[in-house]
Amino acid sequence: MEISKRDKKKVEILTFLNDTIFNPILDSDRASNKLKAGIRLTLNRMATRDAAGIVHFYWSAVVGTDRSVSFSRQMREEGFTRFEEILETFRTRFNDKWIRS
């Protein structure tokens, strides 16, 4: 079965986020259970979206809701890479032109 272009984009974004943000936390012995639970929740929420929805979710996390601000602070306090720290790479790689292509 062939993967659609739309699904390939979703996989590409999730692979990038897994490699840069999620897996280092989930694979760490020093990450708190609370942080790991937050990462799993974030992954579950992203999994229900298409590529454009994941990009929107990312930008909402960077802009900062009450929940995302405290989650970002916790990531920093525990010594992990945050969404804000990969902003330039994310913005360049997953821009509107890429979404529409």
MDAnalysis code that builds the backbone (N, CA, C; Angstrom):
import MDAnalysis as mda
import numpy as np

u = mda.Universe.empty(303, n_residues=101, atom_resindex=np.repeat(np.arange(101), 3), trajectory=True)
u.add_TopologyAttr("name", ["N", "CA", "C"] * 101)
u.add_TopologyAttr("resid", np.arange(1, 102))
u.add_TopologyAttr("resname", ["MET", "GLU", "ILE", "SER", "LYS", "ARG", "ASP", "LYS", "LYS", "LYS", "VAL", "GLU", "ILE", "LEU", "THR", "PHE", "LEU", "ASN", "ASP", "THR", "ILE", "PHE", "ASN", "PRO", "ILE", "LEU", "ASP", "SER", "ASP", "ARG", "ALA", "SER", "ASN", "LYS", "LEU", "LYS", "ALA", "GLY", "ILE", "ARG", "LEU", "THR", "LEU", "ASN", "ARG", "MET", "ALA", "THR", "ARG", "ASP", "ALA", "ALA", "GLY", "ILE", "VAL", "HIS", "PHE", "TYR", "TRP", "SER", "ALA", "VAL", "VAL", "GLY", "THR", "ASP", "ARG", "SER", "VAL", "SER", "PHE", "SER", "ARG", "GLN", "MET", "ARG", "GLU", "GLU", "GLY", "PHE", "THR", "ARG", "PHE", "GLU", "GLU", "ILE", "LEU", "GLU", "THR", "PHE", "ARG", "THR", "ARG", "PHE", "ASN", "ASP", "LYS", "TRP", "ILE", "ARG", "SER"])
u.atoms.positions = np.array([
    [0.837, -1.182, 0.000],
    [0.000, 0.000, 0.000],
    [0.885, 1.249, 0.000],
    [0.590, 2.152, -0.886],
    [1.387, 3.367, -1.028],
    [0.881, 4.453, -0.078],
    [1.821, 5.170, 0.504],
    [1.475, 6.266, 1.411],
    [1.193, 7.513, 0.582],
    [0.111, 8.198, 0.903],
    [-0.247, 9.411, 0.175],
    [0.748, 10.528, 0.484],
    [0.779, 11.508, -0.407],
    [1.654, 12.667, -0.214],
    [1.311, 13.376, 1.097],
    [0.025, 13.446, 1.371],
    [-0.449, 14.089, 2.600],
    [0.092, 13.357, 3.835],
    [0.019, 12.027, 3.809],
    [0.525, 11.242, 4.940],
    [2.045, 11.317, 5.041],
    [2.731, 11.408, 3.904],
    [4.190, 11.533, 3.927],
    [4.608, 12.813, 4.642],
    [3.861, 13.888, 4.404],
    [4.163, 15.162, 5.065],
    [3.972, 15.040, 6.577],
    [2.898, 14.395, 6.973],
    [2.641, 14.188, 8.401],
    [3.772, 13.379, 9.030],
    [4.175, 12.312, 8.365],
    [5.263, 11.470, 8.864],
    [6.561, 12.270, 8.949],
    [6.823, 13.112, 7.951],
    [8.053, 13.909, 7.955],
    [8.101, 14.864, 9.152],
    [6.999, 15.535, 9.421],
    [6.968, 16.454, 10.562],
    [7.123, 15.687, 11.871],
    [6.365, 14.608, 12.018],
    [6.434, 13.842, 13.265],
    [7.814, 13.221, 13.471],
    [8.451, 12.786, 12.398],
    [9.808, 12.240, 12.509],
    [10.768, 13.316, 13.002],
    [10.664, 14.507, 12.427],
    [11.509, 15.620, 12.859],
    [11.287, 15.933, 14.343],
    [10.028, 16.044, 14.751],
    [9.730, 16.362, 16.149],
    [10.127, 15.225, 17.087],
    [9.948, 13.996, 16.637],
    [10.399, 12.859, 17.451],
    [11.907, 12.915, 17.659],
    [12.637, 13.170, 16.585],
    [14.103, 13.192, 16.663],
    [14.630, 14.349, 17.512],
    [13.993, 15.511, 17.416],
    [14.531, 16.701, 18.075],
    [13.953, 16.974, 19.462],
    [12.700, 16.613, 19.682],
    [12.028, 16.965, 20.935],
    [11.571, 15.736, 21.718],
    [10.747, 14.921, 21.113],
    [10.010, 13.901, 21.865],
    [10.856, 12.713, 22.319],
    [11.566, 12.073, 21.410],
    [12.321, 10.869, 21.785],
    [13.412, 11.121, 22.822],
    [14.151, 12.233, 22.744],
    [15.143, 12.462, 23.804],
    [14.518, 12.488, 25.208],
    [13.297, 12.968, 25.308],
    [12.613, 12.992, 26.603],
    [12.094, 11.604, 26.954],
    [11.397, 10.981, 26.010],
    [10.807, 9.667, 26.287],
    [11.864, 8.605, 26.569],
    [13.030, 8.744, 25.957],
    [14.104, 7.757, 26.138],
    [15.000, 8.050, 27.344],
    [14.769, 9.175, 28.000],
    [15.649, 9.604, 29.089],
    [15.246, 9.006, 30.434],
    [16.258, 8.608, 31.184],
    [16.031, 8.145, 32.558],
    [15.838, 9.319, 33.515],
    [16.279, 10.505, 33.111],
    [16.198, 11.653, 34.015],
    [14.953, 12.512, 33.806],
    [14.203, 12.263, 32.735],
    [12.963, 13.015, 32.518],
    [11.906, 12.558, 33.520],
    [11.188, 13.521, 34.064],
    [10.149, 13.187, 35.044],
    [8.983, 12.474, 34.367],
    [8.243, 11.736, 35.153],
    [7.046, 11.064, 34.634],
    [6.026, 12.078, 34.139],
    [5.940, 13.222, 34.808],
    [5.012, 14.276, 34.398],
    [5.381, 14.807, 33.011],
    [6.661, 15.031, 32.779],
    [7.102, 15.515, 31.476],
    [6.843, 14.465, 30.399],
    [7.158, 13.218, 30.680],
    [6.904, 12.147, 29.712],
    [5.417, 12.025, 29.401],
    [4.574, 12.163, 30.412],
    [3.125, 12.103, 30.189],
    [2.673, 13.256, 29.296],
    [3.237, 14.440, 29.507],
    [2.914, 15.592, 28.666],
    [3.334, 15.379, 27.223],
    [4.489, 14.763, 27.022],
    [4.968, 14.466, 25.669],
    [4.035, 13.463, 25.000],
    [3.645, 12.430, 25.728],
    [2.726, 11.427, 25.157],
    [1.389, 12.060, 24.778],
    [0.879, 12.948, 25.619],
    [-0.369, 13.645, 25.317],
    [-0.211, 14.506, 24.066],
    [0.893, 15.218, 23.977],
    [1.165, 16.042, 22.801],
    [1.230, 15.187, 21.545],
    [1.928, 14.065, 21.613],
    [2.013, 13.156, 20.465],
    [0.639, 12.636, 20.063],
    [-0.176, 12.276, 21.036],
    [-1.524, 11.790, 20.728],
    [-2.362, 12.868, 20.058],
    [-2.238, 14.091, 20.517],
    [-2.981, 15.201, 19.898],
    [-2.498, 15.457, 18.479],
    [-1.199, 15.414, 18.281],
    [-0.660, 15.638, 16.940],
    [-1.047, 14.509, 15.989],
    [-1.115, 13.295, 16.490],
    [-1.423, 12.137, 15.645],
    [-2.812, 12.227, 15.019],
    [-3.701, 12.990, 15.628],
    [-5.059, 13.117, 15.091],
    [-5.157, 14.193, 14.012],
    [-4.073, 14.898, 13.767],
    [-4.084, 16.008, 12.813],
    [-3.330, 15.650, 11.536],
    [-3.627, 16.409, 10.473],
    [-2.833, 16.290, 9.257],
    [-1.604, 17.186, 9.403],
    [-0.774, 17.254, 8.370],
    [0.471, 18.031, 8.448],
    [0.202, 19.496, 8.787],
    [-0.774, 20.103, 8.127],
    [-1.092, 21.507, 8.404],
    [-1.557, 21.676, 9.848],
    [-2.312, 20.729, 10.357],
    [-2.778, 20.778, 11.738],
    [-1.642, 20.650, 12.739],
    [-0.657, 19.821, 12.409],
    [0.507, 19.669, 13.287],
    [1.314, 20.964, 13.312],
    [1.479, 21.580, 12.144],
    [2.195, 22.858, 12.079],
    [1.456, 23.900, 12.924],
    [0.151, 23.959, 12.804],
    [-0.644, 24.900, 13.597],
    [-0.488, 24.616, 15.091],
    [-0.524, 23.351, 15.461],
    [-0.345, 22.951, 16.862],
    [1.020, 23.412, 17.367],
    [2.052, 23.220, 16.556],
    [3.410, 23.650, 16.920],
    [3.432, 25.151, 17.202],
    [2.880, 25.943, 16.267],
    [2.915, 27.394, 16.444],
    [2.102, 27.829, 17.657],
    [1.011, 27.154, 17.947],
    [0.239, 27.462, 19.154],
    [1.071, 27.202, 20.403],
    [1.853, 26.143, 20.380],
    [2.721, 25.827, 21.520],
    [3.797, 26.890, 21.695],
    [4.331, 27.394, 20.588],
    [5.384, 28.410, 20.654],
    [4.813, 29.748, 21.125],
    [3.650, 30.120, 20.597],
    [3.033, 31.388, 20.982],
    [2.724, 31.388, 22.468],
    [2.228, 30.289, 22.960],
    [2.076, 30.126, 24.394],
    [0.681, 30.273, 24.950],
    [0.101, 29.148, 25.279],
    [-1.094, 29.115, 26.114],
    [-0.595, 28.925, 27.543],
    [-1.466, 29.048, 28.511],
    [-1.037, 28.827, 29.898],
    [-0.392, 27.454, 30.043],
    [-1.013, 26.451, 29.433],
    [-0.496, 25.089, 29.539],
    [0.858, 24.952, 28.836],
    [0.967, 25.513, 27.622],
    [2.220, 25.338, 26.880],
    [3.377, 26.112, 27.510],
    [3.089, 27.247, 28.136],
    [4.148, 28.023, 28.792],
    [4.724, 27.241, 29.969],
    [3.865, 26.667, 30.785],
    [4.375, 25.905, 31.931],
    [5.062, 24.623, 31.479],
    [4.565, 24.010, 30.406],
    [5.192, 22.798, 29.875],
    [6.584, 23.120, 29.322],
    [6.701, 24.224, 28.611],
    [7.990, 24.656, 28.079],
    [8.976, 24.933, 29.212],
    [8.503, 25.573, 30.262],
    [9.348, 25.850, 31.423],
    [9.850, 24.542, 32.042],
    [8.962, 23.574, 32.155],
    [9.350, 22.282, 32.718],
    [10.395, 21.594, 31.840],
    [10.216, 21.655, 30.522],
    [11.200, 21.066, 29.605],
    [12.568, 21.704, 29.821],
    [12.596, 23.035, 29.931],
    [13.851, 23.755, 30.144],
    [14.478, 23.388, 31.487],
    [13.660, 23.376, 32.535],
    [14.166, 23.059, 33.875],
    [14.749, 21.652, 33.954],
    [14.196, 20.733, 33.151],
    [14.706, 19.364, 33.155],
    [15.839, 19.169, 32.144],
    [16.180, 20.248, 31.415],
    [17.343, 20.221, 30.537],
    [17.111, 19.680, 29.141],
    [15.873, 19.789, 28.647],
    [15.567, 19.257, 27.318],
    [15.299, 20.369, 26.311],
    [15.469, 20.040, 25.047],
    [15.182, 20.962, 23.954],
    [13.685, 21.251, 23.923],
    [13.356, 22.530, 23.728],
    [11.960, 22.969, 23.680],
    [11.580, 23.340, 22.254],
    [10.276, 23.464, 22.000],
    [9.787, 23.859, 20.680],
    [10.432, 25.167, 20.230],
    [10.586, 26.098, 21.160],
    [11.148, 27.408, 20.829],
    [12.581, 27.316, 20.311],
    [13.300, 26.314, 20.741],
    [14.707, 26.183, 20.370],
    [14.917, 25.612, 18.969],
    [13.885, 25.056, 18.385],
    [13.996, 24.531, 17.016],
    [13.186, 25.380, 16.038],
    [12.785, 26.555, 16.493],
    [11.904, 27.431, 15.728],
    [12.425, 27.735, 14.329],
    [13.662, 28.170, 14.208],
    [14.198, 28.552, 12.893],
    [14.189, 27.380, 11.918],
    [14.638, 26.237, 12.368],
    [14.653, 25.056, 11.507],
    [13.236, 24.669, 11.119],
    [12.333, 24.666, 12.082],
    [10.943, 24.294, 11.817],
    [10.309, 25.264, 10.826],
    [10.491, 26.562, 11.057],
    [9.889, 27.582, 10.190],
    [10.392, 27.457, 8.752],
    [11.670, 27.197, 8.583],
    [12.248, 27.068, 7.248],
    [11.795, 25.785, 6.561],
    [11.786, 24.713, 7.291],
    [11.499, 23.396, 6.703],
    [10.009, 23.159, 6.452],
    [9.156, 23.586, 7.375],
    [7.723, 23.279, 7.290],
    [6.904, 24.553, 7.082],
    [7.267, 25.301, 6.054],
    [6.591, 26.564, 5.766],
    [5.335, 26.336, 4.911],
    [4.627, 27.425, 4.611],
    [3.390, 27.330, 3.828],
    [3.624, 26.720, 2.450],
    [4.737, 27.071, 1.827],
    [5.048, 26.518, 0.505],
    [5.174, 24.996, 0.587],
    [5.836, 24.502, 1.624],
    [5.999, 23.057, 1.805],
    [4.639, 22.394, 2.036],
    [3.807, 23.014, 2.866],
    [2.477, 22.458, 3.157],
    [1.664, 22.341, 1.867],
    [1.718, 23.356, 1.014],
    [0.917, 23.371, -0.217],
    [1.498, 22.518, -1.334],
    [2.759, 22.128, -1.227],
    [3.396, 21.384, -2.330],
    [2.899, 19.951, -2.423],
])
